[in-house]
Amino acid sequence: MSRVTVSIPNKLAGELKKFAENQRVSVSKITSEAIEHYLKVQKRRKLGKQVLDLVDKNNVSPNALTELEAGRN
């Protein structure tokens, strides 16, 4: 495992610590899961945009990316 140091606002750090205590897990575990989720969402969003770029843009709803993301949930 790698160690990463980040700076976050004090309020967010407090909320994170309290949440971790309530869930009885480490701050590291929550942070790792949050980053993993964020990266997955960004990858999906990028792939969705690539798909839309391949489609004839004249026939695609302006809200297509939002609709695509909503359909994944």
N, C-alpha and C positions, 0 to 999 in steps of 0.2 A: 504494500500500500504506500501511496505517496502522501506526503504532508503538504498542505497548501495553507497559506496565511492570507486572509482577506480582512478588509476593514469594512465594517457596516455601522450604521447609526446606532447609538446607544439604546434607543427605544426598541429598535428591531432586535438587537442582541438580547435585551431583556425579555421580549416576547418569545424569542426562540428558546431561550433557556427555560422559561416557565412552561412552554409547550412540551419541551423535551422531558421535563420533570413530570408533567401530567401524564404523558404517554409512557413514562418509564423506559425511555430510550436515550441514547446519547445525542448531544447536539451534532456530533459528527455524522451520525446515521441520518438524521433529518436533513442536514445540509447536503449530504451525498445524494439522497433520494430526490431532493428538490432540484439539484443540478442535473441529475440524470433525466428527470421529467422535462426540465426546461430544454435540454439539448434534443430530446426526442420530439418535442413540440416544434422546435425550430427546424429540425430536419423535415418533418411532415409539411410544414409551411413552405419550405423551399421546394420540396417535391411537388406540392400542389401548384405553386407558381410555374414550375417547369412544365407541368401538364397543360396548364392554361396557355402557356406560350406556344405549345404544339398545336393547339386547337385554333381554328379560324376565329380570331377575336371578334369579328363582326357578328358572329352567331352566339356569343357567350354573354350571359347576364353580367352586368357590372358588379353584381354581388356574388359572383361565382365562387370566389375564394372563401368568402364568409359562409356560403352555403355548403361548400366542400368541407370546411372545418366543422360546421355544425353536424354534418352527417357522420362524422367520425366519432362523435361522442355517444 
